[in-house]
Amino acid sequence: HAGASRRSRRDAHRAHRDRDEFNARAGGPRSTDRRARAVNQISDSPTPPPRARLLLLLLLLPPSASASSSRMEGVAVDDAPKSALDAVLLKSVDMPEGTPTVRGYDFEGALDLQAMLDTMLTSGFQATQLGRAVNEVNRMIRWRLADEPIEDDEKEEEKDPAFRAACRCKIFLGFTSNLISSGVREQLRFLLKHKMIDVLVTTAGGVEEDLIKALAPTYLGEFHLKGAELRKQGLNRIGNLIVPNDNYCKFEDWIMPILDAMRREQDEAGTRWTPSKVIRRLGLEIRDESSVLYWAAKNDIPVYCPALTDGSIGDMMYFHSFKNPGLVVDIVADVRAMNDEARLVSRPKKTGMLILGGGVAKHHINNANLMRNGADFSVSINTAQEFDGSDSGAKPDEAVSWGKIRPEATPVKVCADATLMFPLLIAQTFKKHFEAKK
């Protein structure tokens, strides 16, 4: 750096000297014809040396800017352009061959929604992150064990070409309760109905709001509605959504007989309830095809919720404990089952994580994949930031440090509202490329 700086100063000094000599021969700085010829001569050179480039710039400066008679803070104004030029005209390195250029969708001509989605990748900012998330999810969907070389320690059945062609990435999907309250519920139902997801993880609200929406609707409201006024009216606000309190009364009427039946089965048949078994039972009982949990139960897709009591369903269990005490829900059995969902996917088989939101839904999936030293694919969509040290806002590289994502993986985080991004992601991935399991 010191050598380069000395060369720059030397070139600048020589360029100033050349300029002064040129002006003297040209009859003064206002002799424009000879200045123009000199400028053209330097400009025509395909690769002018640094000294010549500086001379060109000095010749193009107006006379008042290049006068050497003024002084500023003891430094000649002749020296000021050099420092400014060094800063403003810093030479760039050549971009690597094949580096994508920024280009968004052009609305000229007929509207092409597919082309618009395709250009997200090159539009920049979170649109580019969405494009990268699309690529990562499609890698999850398309991966087959047949893509990997056969290893010596693999079981004989796993060496069979037909087995390897049918063995897919195991996909874990996590989501927070607000997304079930929103229209994302319909996209989740689509994935579960068509068996596109292998393991589901959510919060207590993600369980109960799905069931409640099968009993009564959630309404659109406004973010600015006053809480005190809504409370008087028995209306609960979730962002700009409204859930009448009567919906929870209907939920209580529906779930209490089921909890009674579960209590009897525990005593009479020795049933050992876990959160995932409770959720499956509720999914079977709801008998409504609009429900995510209905399709999970119907298709034997496990749904894990380590915080099952943290919501209205916990309130119902609380009240039930006074009416008919003794129901036991074993969370330890479920944490073993959830961790084994990932651990037993031995390499070279792969796992993928698709996580909407943060909190329990995010960490429970990440932690299960720690048991196999990390997931192979990962996409997360949320608006949380990492500056407060929260797991919800943590970037994927933090999970790499914990062994929850493989170091060689190419995880993507989209910092955006999932109600905007998830439908677009589904349109570009599962809807287009998923092949139904046989």
C-alpha positions in Angstrom: 0.0 0.0 0.0 2.8 2.4 0.9 4.5 1.8 -2.5 1.3 2.3 -4.4 0.7 5.5 -2.5 4.2 6.8 -3.3 3.7 6.0 -7.0 0.3 7.8 -7.0 1.9 10.9 -5.5 4.8 10.7 -8.0 2.3 10.4 -10.9 0.2 13.2 -9.6 3.3 15.5 -9.2 4.4 14.7 -12.8 0.9 15.2 -14.1 0.8 18.7 -12.5 4.2 19.5 -13.9 3.2 18.3 -17.4 0.0 20.5 -17.1 2.0 23.6 -16.1 4.5 23.0 -19.0 1.7 22.5 -21.4 -0.1 25.7 -20.4 3.2 27.7 -20.7 3.8 26.4 -24.2 0.2 26.8 -25.2 0.2 30.5 -24.2 -1.8 30.2 -21.0 -4.5 28.0 -19.6 -7.2 29.6 -21.9 -5.6 28.4 -25.2 -8.5 26.0 -25.8 -7.5 24.6 -29.3 -4.2 23.1 -28.2 -5.8 21.8 -24.9 -8.5 20.1 -26.9 -6.0 18.4 -29.2 -4.1 17.1 -26.1 -7.2 15.8 -24.5 -8.2 14.0 -27.7 -4.7 12.5 -28.0 -4.8 11.1 -24.5 -8.4 10.0 -24.8 -7.7 8.1 -28.0 -5.1 5.9 -26.3 -6.8 2.5 -25.4 -4.9 2.2 -22.1 -3.4 5.5 -21.1 -0.9 5.3 -18.2 -2.0 6.7 -14.8 0.1 9.8 -15.3 -1.6 10.5 -18.6 -5.1 9.9 -17.1 -4.3 12.4 -14.3 -3.1 14.9 -16.9 -6.3 14.4 -18.9 -8.4 15.2 -15.8 -6.3 18.2 -14.9 -6.7 19.6 -18.4 -10.4 19.2 -18.2 -10.6 21.1 -14.9 -11.7 24.7 -15.3 -8.9 27.3 -14.9 -10.2 28.4 -11.5 -10.0 24.9 -10.2 -6.5 24.3 -11.3 -4.9 27.7 -10.4 -1.9 27.1 -8.3 -1.8 30.5 -6.6 -4.5 29.8 -3.9 -3.7 28.1 -0.6 -6.0 26.2 1.8 -4.9 25.3 5.3 -1.3 25.4 4.1 -1.9 22.9 1.3 -1.8 24.0 -2.3 -5.1 23.7 -4.1 -3.1 21.9 -6.8 -2.9 19.0 -4.3 -6.6 19.0 -3.6 -7.8 17.5 -6.9 -5.3 14.6 -6.5 -6.8 13.5 -3.2 -10.3 14.0 -4.5 -9.5 12.1 -7.7 -8.0 9.2 -5.7 -11.2 9.0 -3.7 -13.8 9.5 -6.4 -12.1 7.6 -9.2 -10.9 4.5 -7.3 -10.3 1.8 -9.8 -12.6 -1.2 -9.6 -11.6 -4.8 -9.8 -13.1 -6.8 -12.7 -16.3 -8.6 -11.8 -16.0 -12.4 -12.0 -17.2 -13.8 -15.3 -20.8 -14.8 -15.1 -21.8 -12.5 -12.3 -25.6 -11.8 -12.7 -26.6 -8.3 -13.6 -29.6 -6.5 -12.0 -32.7 -6.7 -14.2 -36.4 -6.5 -13.1 -39.6 -7.4 -14.9 -40.5 -5.2 -17.9 -44.2 -4.6 -18.2 -44.0 -3.8 -21.9 -46.2 -6.1 -23.9 -48.6 -8.8 -22.7 -48.6 -9.5 -18.9 -46.6 -12.6 -18.1 -46.8 -13.5 -14.5 -44.4 -16.4 -14.8 -41.7 -14.2 -16.3 -42.3 -11.7 -13.5 -41.7 -14.4 -10.9 -38.6 -15.6 -12.7 -37.1 -12.1 -12.7 -37.4 -11.9 -8.9 -34.0 -13.6 -8.7 -32.2 -10.7 -10.5 -34.3 -7.8 -9.1 -32.2 -7.3 -5.9 -33.0 -7.0 -2.2 -35.6 -9.4 -0.8 -36.9 -10.2 -4.3 -33.5 -11.8 -5.0 -33.7 -13.6 -1.6 -37.1 -15.0 -2.7 -35.6 -16.2 -5.9 -32.8 -17.9 -4.0 -35.4 -19.5 -1.7 -37.2 -20.8 -4.7 -34.0 -22.5 -5.9 -33.3 -23.9 -2.5 -36.8 -25.4 -2.1 -36.6 -26.9 -5.6 -33.3 -28.5 -4.6 -35.1 -30.1 -1.6 -37.9 -31.3 -3.8 -35.8 -32.7 -6.6 -33.1 -34.4 -4.5 -33.0 -38.2 -4.6 -30.7 -40.7 -3.0 -29.8 -41.7 -6.5 -28.0 -38.4 -6.8 -25.4 -39.6 -4.3 -22.6 -42.1 -4.8 -23.1 -45.5 -3.1 -21.1 -45.8 0.1 -19.6 -49.0 1.4 -21.5 -48.9 4.8 -25.0 -48.5 3.2 -27.5 -51.2 3.7 -28.0 -53.6 0.8 -31.6 -52.5 0.3 -30.4 -48.9 0.0 -28.1 -49.8 -2.8 -31.0 -50.9 -5.0 -31.4 -48.4 -7.9 -35.2 -48.4 -7.5 -35.0 -47.6 -3.8 -32.4 -44.8 -4.4 -34.6 -43.3 -7.1 -37.6 -43.2 -4.7 -35.8 -41.9 -1.6 -36.4 -38.2 -1.2 -35.3 -35.4 1.1 -37.3 -35.4 4.3 -38.9 -32.0 4.6 -39.7 -30.3 7.9 -42.2 -27.4 7.8 -42.6 -25.0 10.8 -45.0 -22.1 11.1 -46.3 -19.7 13.7 -50.0 -19.4 14.8 -50.6 -16.0 13.1 -50.1 -17.7 9.7 -52.9 -20.2 10.4 -55.1 -17.2 11.3 -54.2 -15.6 7.9 -54.8 -17.0 4.4 -51.6 -18.9 4.6 -53.7 -21.7 6.1 -55.0 -22.6 2.6 -51.5 -23.0 1.3 -50.5 -25.2 4.3 -53.6 -27.3 3.7 -52.6 -27.8 0.1 -49.2 -29.1 1.1 -50.6 -31.5 3.7 -53.4 -32.7 1.5 -51.0 -33.7 -1.2 -48.3 -35.2 1.1 -45.7 -32.7 0.1 -44.4 -32.3 3.7 -43.1 -35.0 6.0 -43.1 -33.4 9.5 -45.0 -30.4 10.7 -44.1 -28.2 13.7 -46.2 -25.3 15.1 -47.3 -23.5 18.2 -50.5 -24.0 20.3 -52.1 -21.2 18.3 -51.2 -23.0 15.1 -53.2 -26.0 16.4 -56.3 -24.3 17.9 -56.7 -21.6 15.3 -56.9 -24.2 12.5 -59.6 -26.1 14.5 -61.5 -22.9 15.4 -61.6 -21.8 11.8 -63.3 -25.0 11.0 -66.0 -24.1 13.5 -66.4 -20.3 12.8 -64.8 -17.7 10.5 -62.0 -15.2 11.2 -62.7 -11.7 9.8 -60.7 -8.9 8.2 -60.3 -5.8 10.4 -57.7 -3.0 10.7 -54.4 -2.7 12.5 -55.5 0.6 14.1 -58.6 -0.7 15.8 -58.6 0.2 19.5 -58.0 -2.6 21.9 -60.2 -1.2 24.7 -63.2 -0.8 22.4 -62.7 -4.3 20.9 -62.5 -5.8 24.4 -65.9 -4.3 25.2 -67.4 -5.9 22.1 -65.8 -9.3 22.7 -63.6 -9.1 19.6 -60.0 -10.3 19.6 -57.5 -8.7 17.2 -54.6 -10.5 15.5 -52.9 -7.8 13.5 -55.6 -6.7 11.0 -57.7 -9.8 11.6 -60.7 -10.1 14.0 -61.7 -13.3 15.9 -65.0 -13.0 17.8 -64.7 -14.4 21.3 -67.7 -16.6 20.6 -65.4 -18.6 18.4 -63.5 -19.7 21.5 -66.7 -20.6 23.3 -67.6 -22.8 20.4 -64.1 -24.4 20.6 -64.7 -25.1 24.3 -68.0 -26.8 23.6 -66.3 -28.9 20.9 -63.1 -29.9 22.7 -64.4 -30.7 26.2 -66.1 -34.0 25.3 -62.9 -35.0 23.4 -60.8 -34.4 26.4 -63.2 -36.4 28.5 -62.9 -39.3 26.0 -59.1 -39.0 26.1 -59.2 -39.2 29.9 -61.2 -42.4 29.8 -58.9 -44.0 27.2 -55.9 -43.1 29.4 -57.5 -44.9 32.4 -59.2 -47.8 30.6 -56.9 -48.6 27.7 -53.6 -47.2 29.1 -53.3 -44.7 26.3 -50.2 -42.6 26.7 -51.0 -39.1 25.3 -48.3 -36.9 23.9 -48.8 -33.5 22.2 -48.5 -35.1 18.7 -51.1 -37.8 19.6 -53.4 -35.2 21.0 -53.1 -33.1 17.8 -53.7 -36.2 15.6 -56.8 -37.0 17.6 -58.2 -33.5 17.2 -57.4 -33.6 13.5 -59.4 -36.8 13.2 -62.3 -35.4 15.2 -62.7 -32.1 13.3 -63.9 -33.9 10.1 -63.4 -30.8 8.0 -61.4 -30.8 4.7 -60.5 -27.1 5.1 -58.4 -28.0 8.2 -54.7 -28.5 8.0 -54.8 -30.9 10.9 -57.5 -33.0 9.3 -55.2 -33.7 6.3 -52.2 -34.3 8.6 -54.1 -36.9 10.5 -55.6 -38.4 7.4 -52.2 -38.7 5.7 -50.3 -39.8 8.9 -48.1 -36.7 8.8 -46.9 -36.0 12.4 -47.5 -32.6 13.9 -45.3 -31.6 16.9 -46.0 -28.8 19.3 -43.8 -28.7 22.4 -45.7 -25.7 23.7 -49.2 -27.2 23.3 -50.6 -25.6 26.5 -49.5 -22.0 25.5 -52.9 -20.9 24.1 -56.6 -21.5 24.1 -56.1 -25.2 24.0 -54.1 -24.9 27.2 -57.0 -22.8 28.7 -59.3 -25.7 27.8 -57.0 -28.2 29.5 -56.8 -25.9 32.5 -60.6 -25.8 32.9 -60.9 -29.5 32.2 -58.5 -30.2 35.1 -61.1 -28.9 37.5 -64.0 -30.7 35.9 -62.3 -34.0 35.2 -58.7 -34.0 36.6 -56.0 -36.5 35.7 -55.4 -36.1 32.0 -51.6 -36.5 31.4 -49.7 -35.3 28.3 -46.1 -36.6 28.0 -43.8 -34.1 26.4 -40.7 -36.2 26.9 -41.9 -38.9 24.6 -42.6 -36.3 21.9 -39.2 -34.7 22.1 -37.7 -38.1 21.6 -40.0 -38.8 18.6 -39.3 -35.4 17.1 -35.5 -35.7 17.4 -35.6 -39.2 15.9 -37.5 -37.8 12.9 -34.2 -36.1 12.0 -31.6 -38.4 13.6 -32.8 -41.5 11.9 -32.3 -39.9 8.5 -28.8 -41.3 8.2 -26.4 -39.9 5.7 -26.2 -39.8 2.7 -29.9 -39.2 3.1 -30.9 -35.6 3.5 -33.3 -33.3 5.4 -34.6 -29.9 4.6 -36.2 -27.2 6.7 -38.9 -24.7 5.6 -39.7 -22.3 8.4 -42.3 -19.5 8.5 -41.8 -17.2 11.4 -39.6 -17.9 14.5 -39.9 -18.9 18.1 -40.7 -22.5 19.0 -41.6 -23.5 15.4 -38.2 -22.5 14.2 -36.0 -23.7 17.0 -37.7 -27.1 17.5 -37.0 -28.1 13.9 -33.4 -26.7 14.0 -32.7 -28.5 17.3 -34.0 -31.8 16.0 -31.6 -31.5 13.0 -28.7 -30.9 15.4 -29.1 -34.6 16.3 -27.8 -35.5 12.8 -25.2 -32.7 12.7 -27.4 -30.4 10.6 -30.0 -30.1 7.9 -28.8 -30.2 4.3 -31.3 -27.6 3.0 -32.9 -24.6 4.8 -35.2 -21.8 3.9 -36.7 -19.4 6.5 -39.1 -16.5 6.0 -39.6 -14.0 8.8 -39.2 -10.3 9.7 -37.1 -10.7 12.8 -33.7 -9.2 13.0 -30.6 -10.5 14.7 -29.4 -7.4 16.6 -31.2 -8.5 19.8 -29.6 -12.0 19.8 -33.0 -13.8 19.4 -33.2 -17.2 17.8 -36.1 -15.9 15.8 -34.0 -13.3 14.1 -30.8 -15.3 13.8 -29.3 -15.7 10.4 -28.8 -19.2 9.1 -25.0 -19.0 9.6 -25.7 -18.8 13.4 -27.4 -22.2 13.1 -24.4 -23.5 11.3 -22.3 -22.7 14.3 -24.6 -24.8 16.5 -24.5 -27.8 14.1 -28.1 -27.3 13.1 -27.4 -26.6 9.4 -24.6 -28.3 7.5 -21.5 -26.1 6.8 -21.7 -27.0 3.1 -25.4 -26.1 2.8 -26.7 -23.0 1.0 -29.4 -21.8 3.4 -31.6 -18.8 2.5 -33.4 -16.3 4.8 -36.1 -14.0 3.3 -36.7 -11.0 5.5 -40.3 -10.4 4.6 -43.9 -11.1 5.6 -44.7 -14.7 4.9 -48.3 -13.9 3.8 -46.6 -12.1 0.8 -43.8 -14.5 0.1 -45.1 -18.0 0.9 -47.8 -18.1 -1.9 -45.2 -17.0 -4.4 -42.7 -19.6 -3.1 -45.4 -22.4 -3.4 -46.2 -21.2 -6.9 -42.6 -21.6 -8.0 -41.8 -24.8 -6.2 -44.3 -27.4 -4.9 -47.1 -26.4 -7.3 -44.8 -26.6 -10.3 -42.3 -29.4 -9.5 -43.5 -31.7 -6.9 -44.1 -35.3 -8.0 -46.8 -37.1 -6.1 -45.5 -39.9 -4.0 -46.4 -43.4 -5.1 
